[in-house]
Amino acid sequence: MSYLITQMLLCLLLAALIGFLIGWALRAFFCQKKITELEASWQEQLAAAAAAGGPGQRDDLKKIEGIGPKIQKLLNDDQIFTFVELAEVPLDRLKGILRRAGTRYKMHDPTSWADQAKLAAEGRWKELDEFQDVLLGGRET
């Protein structure tokens, strides 16, 4: 009787082992295929975002004193998306962007934006905060 029970337990153990190996092999095959598909999709999305100047290529320009959502949109429309780009833009170009946008942007002064953007681009946030403490709407008080 114990021989029969031992034989049954060995058969069950062997069946479980075979089932485990088959499941592991199938899961590895199908999961690897899905991972490859997801990685390809992710790479395509990153490439498309980079080509379109997507969110991965933009800084929050509203962190600059004197720039709000509407001015950020104006700058983005003029192909200025990052702190580095803003730091390199000549003052005349910034004034021209505001002038073309209409009289409601006349009161904005972009003279300090390049300096602020340079600090932000370098990650010098404490210095930027200290600099912004003496600004009012982008103008030195």
Backbone as ProteinMPNN parsed JSONL, in Angstrom:
{"seq_chain_A": "MSYLITQMLLCLLLAALIGFLIGWALRAFFCQKKITELEASWQEQLAAAAAAGGPGQRDDLKKIEGIGPKIQKLLNDDQIFTFVELAEVPLDRLKGILRRAGTRYKMHDPTSWADQAKLAAEGRWKELDEFQDVLLGGRET", "coords_chain_A": {"N_chain_A": [[0.811, -1.191, 0.0], [1.931, 1.304, 0.835], [3.831, 1.494, -1.13], [2.3, 1.986, -3.412], [1.179, 4.477, -2.782], [3.509, 6.009, -2.667], [4.325, 5.821, -5.344], [2.191, 7.202, -6.582], [2.505, 9.752, -5.439], [5.019, 10.419, -6.467], [4.412, 10.484, -9.214], [2.558, 12.59, -9.252], [4.224, 14.658, -8.348], [6.109, 14.701, -10.432], [4.384, 15.409, -12.563], [3.609, 17.958, -11.688], [6.083, 19.268, -11.753], [6.694, 19.126, -14.502], [4.525, 20.622, -15.5], [5.107, 23.104, -14.309], [7.56, 23.731, -15.588], [6.744, 23.898, -18.294], [4.87, 26.001, -18.121], [6.569, 28.071, -17.234], [8.309, 28.302, -19.445], [6.502, 29.059, -21.496], [5.473, 31.45, -20.439], [7.811, 32.985, -20.308], [8.398, 33.2, -23.033], [6.086, 34.52, -24.145], [5.867, 36.792, -22.495], [8.329, 38.031, -22.912], [8.04, 38.686, -25.571], [5.936, 40.542, -25.382], [7.16, 42.502, -23.785], [9.155, 43.355, -25.538], [7.545, 44.465, -27.554], [6.331, 46.572, -26.115], [8.592, 48.099, -25.422], [9.432, 48.904, -27.976], [7.239, 50.457, -28.744], [7.373, 52.454, -26.801], [9.842, 53.63, -27.435], [9.209, 54.679, -29.954], [7.272, 56.582, -29.24], [8.834, 58.305, -27.663], [10.632, 59.237, -29.603], [8.867, 60.544, -31.337], [7.882, 62.539, -29.641], [10.214, 63.971, -29.137], [10.821, 64.871, -31.718], [8.679, 66.536, -32.174], [9.121, 68.447, -30.361], [8.27, 67.815, -27.82], [6.826, 67.245, -24.493], [9.033, 66.284, -23.099], [11.017, 67.947, -23.851], [10.66, 70.446, -22.827], [10.719, 73.2, -20.567], [9.294, 74.533, -17.553], [8.508, 77.549, -18.084], [7.167, 79.4, -16.645], [8.249, 79.623, -14.186], [9.92, 81.694, -14.215], [10.116, 84.955, -13.105], [7.658, 87.203, -14.06], [6.749, 85.862, -16.241], [3.901, 84.352, -17.295], [1.219, 81.945, -17.889], [0.147, 82.725, -20.42], [2.184, 84.252, -21.613], [4.144, 82.316, -21.646], [3.039, 80.614, -23.56], [3.194, 82.296, -25.786], [5.993, 82.45, -26.026], [6.576, 79.736, -26.487], [5.243, 79.438, -28.928], [6.976, 80.857, -30.453], [9.072, 79.177, -30.645], [10.603, 78.853, -28.295], [11.413, 76.946, -25.733], [12.847, 75.999, -23.528], [14.814, 76.7, -20.54], [17.45, 77.158, -21.202], [17.286, 77.925, -23.896], [15.779, 80.272, -23.584], [17.562, 81.811, -22.101], [19.429, 82.428, -24.017], [18.179, 84.016, -25.862], [18.034, 87.068, -27.591], [17.386, 90.303, -26.145], [15.958, 92.129, -27.725], [14.506, 90.452, -29.415], [12.773, 89.202, -27.587], [11.311, 91.443, -26.723], [10.123, 92.059, -29.134], [8.466, 89.832, -29.535], [6.611, 90.226, -27.469], [5.592, 92.709, -28.261], [4.391, 92.111, -30.735], [2.328, 90.568, -29.813], [0.43, 92.237, -28.818], [-1.111, 95.147, -27.255], [-1.731, 94.593, -24.61], [0.411, 93.298, -23.521], [2.317, 95.138, -23.159], [3.13, 96.153, -20.697], [4.866, 94.285, -19.636], [8.184, 93.454, -18.836], [10.957, 92.146, -20.241], [13.653, 92.214, -19.499], [15.056, 90.974, -17.376], [14.654, 88.301, -17.776], [16.429, 86.604, -19.204], [18.645, 86.414, -17.49], [17.437, 85.231, -15.261], [16.593, 82.827, -16.437], [19.033, 81.681, -17.057], [20.058, 81.103, -14.506], [18.116, 79.246, -13.709], [18.478, 77.261, -15.644], [20.963, 76.317, -14.936], [20.348, 75.166, -12.604], [20.434, 76.566, -10.259], [18.623, 77.229, -8.004], [18.21, 78.426, -5.494], [19.628, 80.823, -5.67], [18.179, 81.909, -7.747], [15.691, 82.284, -6.517], [16.426, 84.226, -4.621], [17.163, 86.302, -6.324], [14.715, 86.763, -7.565], [13.332, 87.794, -5.457], [13.919, 90.491, -5.396], [12.662, 91.382, -7.578], [9.848, 92.656, -9.396], [7.303, 91.665, -11.181], [9.147, 90.946, -13.107], [10.762, 93.1, -13.264], [13.405, 94.985, -11.798], [13.116, 96.159, -8.504]], "CA_chain_A": [[0.0, 0.0, 0.0], [2.797, 2.47, 0.876], [4.486, 1.562, -2.437], [1.338, 2.599, -4.323], [1.085, 5.895, -2.408], [4.776, 6.618, -3.085], [4.262, 5.927, -6.801], [1.231, 8.262, -6.913], [3.116, 11.023, -5.078], [6.075, 10.693, -7.447], [3.753, 10.868, -10.477], [2.02, 13.934, -9.065], [5.362, 15.565, -8.283], [6.641, 14.794, -11.793], [3.412, 16.167, -13.355], [3.705, 19.345, -11.253], [7.349, 19.781, -12.262], [6.543, 19.313, -15.954], [3.616, 21.759, -15.673], [5.847, 24.305, -13.948], [8.533, 24.026, -16.647], [6.024, 24.331, -19.494], [4.343, 27.334, -17.827], [7.693, 29.01, -17.19], [8.784, 28.518, -20.811], [5.494, 29.824, -22.235], [5.424, 32.799, -19.897], [9.028, 33.674, -20.734], [8.277, 33.495, -24.463], [5.057, 35.521, -24.394], [6.184, 38.032, -21.784], [9.442, 38.667, -23.6], [7.471, 39.257, -26.788], [5.177, 41.724, -24.981], [8.132, 43.504, -23.341], [9.776, 43.883, -26.753], [6.55, 45.331, -28.193], [6.174, 47.777, -25.31], [9.806, 48.903, -25.561], [9.404, 49.512, -29.309], [6.213, 51.502, -28.703], [7.904, 53.52, -25.965], [10.884, 54.317, -28.21], [8.526, 55.459, -30.99], [6.649, 57.738, -28.601], [9.901, 59.239, -27.295], [11.149, 59.857, -30.824], [7.844, 61.469, -31.829], [7.843, 63.685, -28.728], [11.434, 64.758, -29.347], [10.716, 65.525, -33.018], [7.658, 67.58, -32.081], [9.433, 69.334, -29.248], [7.276, 67.386, -26.85], [6.989, 67.596, -23.099], [10.358, 65.96, -22.611], [11.934, 68.972, -24.307], [10.179, 71.748, -22.385], [10.818, 73.591, -19.165], [8.19, 75.364, -17.095], [9.015, 78.912, -18.15], [6.422, 80.223, -15.683], [9.077, 79.781, -12.989], [10.616, 82.958, -14.389], [9.304, 86.097, -12.662], [7.191, 88.017, -15.181], [6.204, 84.988, -17.287], [2.725, 83.586, -16.905], [0.827, 80.945, -18.894], [-0.047, 83.299, -21.765], [3.492, 84.606, -22.168], [4.821, 81.055, -21.953], [2.507, 80.15, -24.84], [3.804, 83.147, -26.82], [7.383, 82.021, -26.194], [6.543, 78.419, -27.131], [4.871, 79.654, -30.331], [8.168, 81.396, -31.112], [10.082, 78.119, -30.547], [11.416, 78.97, -27.083], [10.806, 75.934, -24.87], [13.66, 75.638, -22.368], [15.53, 77.79, -19.874], [18.681, 77.413, -21.971], [16.899, 78.709, -25.078], [15.373, 81.607, -23.138], [18.761, 82.542, -21.672], [20.207, 82.813, -25.196], [17.389, 84.871, -26.742], [18.344, 88.5, -27.434], [16.331, 91.108, -25.542], [15.138, 92.711, -28.793], [13.573, 89.425, -29.888], [11.737, 89.049, -26.565], [10.451, 92.616, -26.801], [9.347, 91.927, -30.373], [7.41, 88.831, -29.293], [5.578, 90.877, -26.666], [4.991, 93.784, -29.058], [3.5, 91.486, -31.735], [1.186, 89.95, -29.125], [-0.593, 93.242, -28.574], [-0.863, 96.174, -26.25], [-1.896, 94.095, -23.246], [1.701, 92.786, -23.052], [3.229, 96.28, -23.11], [3.617, 96.381, -19.343], [5.841, 93.263, -19.259], [9.574, 93.822, -19.099], [11.744, 90.906, -20.309], [15.091, 92.441, -19.323], [15.683, 90.058, -16.413], [14.291, 86.916, -18.076], [17.602, 85.819, -19.611], [19.434, 86.136, -16.286], [16.692, 84.247, -14.469], [16.612, 81.552, -17.158], [20.375, 81.108, -16.919], [20.128, 80.509, -13.17], [17.255, 78.056, -13.702], [19.105, 76.236, -16.485], [22.096, 75.777, -14.182], [19.833, 74.531, -11.39], [20.771, 77.401, -9.104], [17.28, 77.65, -7.598], [18.27, 79.327, -4.336], [20.027, 82.119, -6.189], [17.052, 82.417, -8.525], [14.708, 82.782, -5.547], [16.945, 85.473, -4.051], [17.088, 87.303, -7.382], [13.309, 87.08, -7.783], [12.842, 88.575, -4.318], [14.091, 91.918, -5.678], [11.949, 91.687, -8.833], [8.402, 92.817, -9.373], [6.851, 91.495, -12.557], [10.301, 90.822, -13.985], [11.554, 94.336, -13.194], [14.054, 95.199, -10.498], [12.421, 97.224, -7.743]], "C_chain_A": [[0.867, 1.272, 0.0], [3.547, 2.623, -0.457], [3.579, 2.283, -3.421], [1.206, 4.105, -4.041], [2.342, 6.635, -2.848], [4.79, 6.828, -4.596], [3.339, 7.074, -7.218], [1.827, 9.642, -6.591], [4.231, 11.404, -6.05], [5.483, 11.126, -8.78], [3.193, 12.281, -10.374], [3.139, 14.975, -9.028], [5.972, 15.783, -9.666], [5.705, 15.614, -12.677], [3.483, 17.654, -12.983], [4.98, 19.99, -11.785], [7.269, 20.047, -13.763], [5.629, 20.513, -16.238], [4.301, 23.081, -15.367], [6.811, 24.703, -15.06], [7.852, 24.518, -17.915], [5.469, 25.745, -19.283], [5.433, 28.388, -17.824], [8.181, 29.338, -18.603], [7.787, 29.36, -21.613], [5.429, 31.27, -21.75], [6.65, 33.598, -20.345], [8.928, 34.078, -22.202], [7.29, 34.632, -24.693], [5.345, 36.848, -23.687], [7.329, 38.774, -22.461], [8.951, 39.332, -24.878], [6.72, 40.548, -26.453], [6.11, 42.84, -24.525], [8.799, 44.157, -24.55], [8.819, 44.835, -27.467], [6.396, 46.646, -27.437], [7.392, 48.692, -25.41], [9.835, 49.612, -26.911], [8.403, 50.666, -29.344], [6.712, 52.709, -27.919], [8.956, 54.327, -26.718], [10.262, 55.187, -29.301], [7.902, 56.717, -30.399], [7.694, 58.766, -28.188], [10.451, 59.974, -28.514], [10.158, 60.876, -31.37], [7.778, 62.718, -30.953], [9.056, 64.578, -28.933], [11.356, 65.522, -30.666], [9.721, 66.68, -32.974], [7.971, 68.592, -30.992], [8.494, 69.078, -28.089], [7.64, 67.734, -25.426], [8.36, 67.256, -22.526], [11.369, 67.037, -22.936], [11.544, 70.361, -23.812], [10.431, 71.958, -20.895], [9.594, 74.43, -18.828], [8.692, 76.797, -17.006], [8.285, 79.851, -17.194], [7.19, 80.386, -14.367], [9.895, 81.072, -13.047], [9.668, 84.081, -13.98], [8.95, 86.957, -13.87], [6.619, 87.194, -16.318], [5.057, 84.189, -16.69], [2.366, 82.609, -18.015], [0.696, 81.515, -20.309], [1.282, 83.676, -22.408], [4.283, 83.343, -22.478], [4.336, 80.519, -23.292], [3.085, 80.973, -25.987], [5.244, 82.716, -27.099], [7.445, 80.662, -26.888], [6.182, 78.537, -28.607], [6.049, 80.188, -31.138], [9.365, 80.455, -30.954], [11.062, 78.306, -29.399], [10.753, 78.071, -26.046], [11.569, 75.688, -23.572], [14.323, 76.872, -21.762], [16.786, 78.16, -20.655], [18.358, 78.272, -23.188], [16.519, 80.133, -24.672], [16.583, 82.442, -22.729], [19.554, 83.076, -22.859], [19.466, 83.769, -26.131], [17.764, 86.336, -26.512], [17.126, 89.261, -26.893], [15.401, 91.699, -26.6], [14.109, 91.706, -29.311], [12.442, 89.231, -28.875], [10.769, 90.226, -26.594], [9.576, 92.562, -28.05], [8.209, 90.928, -30.227], [6.272, 89.462, -28.512], [4.855, 91.968, -27.456], [4.0, 93.208, -30.076], [2.247, 90.899, -31.089], [0.103, 90.968, -28.79], [-0.263, 94.148, -27.405], [-0.991, 95.662, -24.824], [-0.59, 93.536, -22.667], [2.756, 93.89, -22.951], [3.87, 96.457, -21.741], [4.685, 95.385, -18.912], [7.235, 93.665, -19.712], [10.445, 92.563, -19.08], [13.233, 91.073, -20.018], [15.757, 91.454, -18.371], [15.449, 88.584, -16.763], [15.5, 86.054, -18.426], [18.461, 85.458, -18.391], [18.749, 85.09, -15.408], [16.761, 82.866, -15.123], [17.974, 80.884, -17.048], [20.536, 80.438, -15.56], [19.303, 79.223, -13.105], [17.883, 76.925, -14.508], [20.266, 75.566, -15.769], [21.656, 75.111, -12.885], [20.162, 75.296, -10.123], [19.488, 78.044, -8.572], [17.306, 78.621, -6.417], [18.646, 80.733, -4.789], [18.907, 82.753, -7.012], [15.985, 82.99, -7.595], [15.147, 84.121, -4.953], [16.862, 86.613, -5.069], [15.637, 87.734, -7.591], [12.707, 87.868, -6.629], [12.969, 90.076, -4.564], [13.395, 92.324, -6.973], [10.459, 91.863, -8.557], [7.922, 92.769, -10.81], [8.003, 91.413, -13.543], [11.186, 92.046, -13.975], [12.202, 94.442, -11.817], [13.377, 96.357, -9.792], [13.422, 98.141, -7.094]], "O_chain_A": [[0.581, 2.212, -0.742], [3.862, 3.74, -0.868], [4.054, 3.116, -4.193], [1.131, 4.906, -4.972], [2.26, 7.757, -3.346], [5.212, 7.879, -5.078], [3.68, 7.837, -8.122], [1.675, 10.584, -7.369], [4.372, 12.571, -6.414], [6.001, 12.045, -9.414], [3.335, 13.079, -11.301], [3.009, 16.051, -9.613], [6.311, 16.908, -10.032], [6.174, 16.434, -13.465], [3.423, 18.514, -13.862], [4.955, 21.141, -12.221], [7.73, 21.087, -14.235], [5.925, 21.324, -17.115], [4.104, 24.066, -16.078], [6.878, 25.873, -15.437], [8.332, 25.458, -18.548], [5.586, 26.593, -20.168], [5.242, 29.483, -18.354], [8.434, 30.499, -18.926], [8.189, 30.275, -22.331], [5.342, 32.198, -22.553], [6.527, 34.764, -20.719], [9.331, 35.182, -22.57], [7.622, 35.609, -25.365], [5.084, 37.914, -24.244], [7.303, 40.0, -22.571], [9.401, 40.424, -25.225], [6.854, 41.542, -27.167], [5.876, 44.006, -24.844], [8.986, 45.373, -24.578], [9.235, 45.895, -27.935], [6.337, 47.713, -28.049], [7.252, 49.913, -25.476], [10.215, 50.78, -26.992], [8.686, 51.724, -29.907], [6.498, 53.851, -28.324], [8.967, 55.556, -26.653], [10.725, 56.3, -29.55], [7.992, 57.795, -30.988], [7.473, 59.967, -28.341], [10.704, 61.178, -28.465], [10.557, 61.952, -31.816], [7.634, 63.829, -31.464], [8.941, 65.803, -28.907], [11.77, 66.679, -30.74], [9.902, 67.686, -33.66], [7.174, 69.493, -30.731], [7.989, 70.007, -27.458], [8.627, 68.424, -25.171], [8.797, 67.883, -21.561], [12.462, 67.054, -22.37], [12.048, 71.358, -24.329], [10.366, 71.029, -20.089], [8.938, 74.971, -19.718], [9.235, 77.212, -15.982], [8.735, 80.973, -16.96], [6.812, 81.203, -13.527], [10.486, 81.487, -12.051], [8.538, 84.145, -14.463], [9.831, 87.387, -14.613], [6.061, 87.751, -17.263], [5.222, 83.453, -15.717], [3.12, 82.457, -18.976], [1.086, 80.868, -21.281], [1.488, 83.449, -23.6], [5.017, 83.3, -23.465], [5.137, 80.019, -24.081], [3.428, 80.427, -27.036], [5.664, 82.626, -28.253], [8.273, 80.456, -27.776], [6.741, 77.828, -29.444], [6.117, 80.0, -32.352], [10.515, 80.866, -31.106], [12.233, 77.951, -29.524], [9.675, 78.382, -25.539], [10.98, 75.21, -22.602], [14.385, 77.935, -22.379], [17.141, 79.335, -20.755], [19.069, 79.233, -23.48], [16.896, 81.092, -25.346], [16.622, 83.646, -22.983], [20.273, 84.067, -22.728], [20.052, 84.278, -27.086], [17.808, 86.795, -25.371], [15.983, 88.893, -27.161], [14.189, 91.763, -26.394], [12.972, 92.073, -29.609], [11.28, 89.109, -29.262], [9.555, 90.04, -26.502], [8.417, 92.975, -28.019], [7.111, 91.153, -30.738], [5.102, 89.265, -28.842], [3.641, 92.128, -27.33], [2.908, 93.745, -30.259], [1.22, 90.75, -31.751], [-1.033, 90.587, -28.505], [0.71, 93.949, -26.678], [-0.409, 96.248, -23.911], [-0.493, 93.322, -21.459], [3.93, 93.622, -22.695], [5.027, 96.867, -21.642], [5.356, 95.617, -17.906], [7.432, 94.15, -20.826], [10.651, 91.973, -18.019], [14.006, 90.15, -20.271], [16.931, 91.132, -18.555], [16.0, 87.706, -16.1], [15.59, 84.905, -17.995], [18.943, 84.331, -18.278], [19.394, 84.184, -14.881], [16.962, 81.86, -14.443], [18.062, 79.66, -16.957], [21.083, 79.339, -15.465], [19.736, 78.231, -12.517], [17.828, 75.764, -14.102], [20.525, 74.38, -15.974], [22.477, 74.56, -12.152], [20.164, 74.726, -9.032], [19.299, 79.255, -8.68], [16.494, 79.544, -6.36], [18.052, 81.715, -4.344], [18.708, 83.968, -6.982], [15.438, 84.061, -7.858], [14.338, 85.035, -4.801], [16.531, 87.746, -4.719], [15.356, 88.919, -7.771], [11.687, 88.536, -6.797], [12.205, 90.857, -3.998], [13.517, 93.464, -7.419], [9.902, 91.296, -7.617], [8.111, 93.72, -11.569], [7.843, 91.779, -14.707], [12.246, 92.05, -14.602], [11.621, 94.042, -10.807], [13.099, 97.397, -10.39], [13.038, 99.094, -6.415]]}, "name": "protein", "num_of_chains": 1, "seq": "MSYLITQMLLCLLLAALIGFLIGWALRAFFCQKKITELEASWQEQLAAAAAAGGPGQRDDLKKIEGIGPKIQKLLNDDQIFTFVELAEVPLDRLKGILRRAGTRYKMHDPTSWADQAKLAAEGRWKELDEFQDVLLGGRET"}
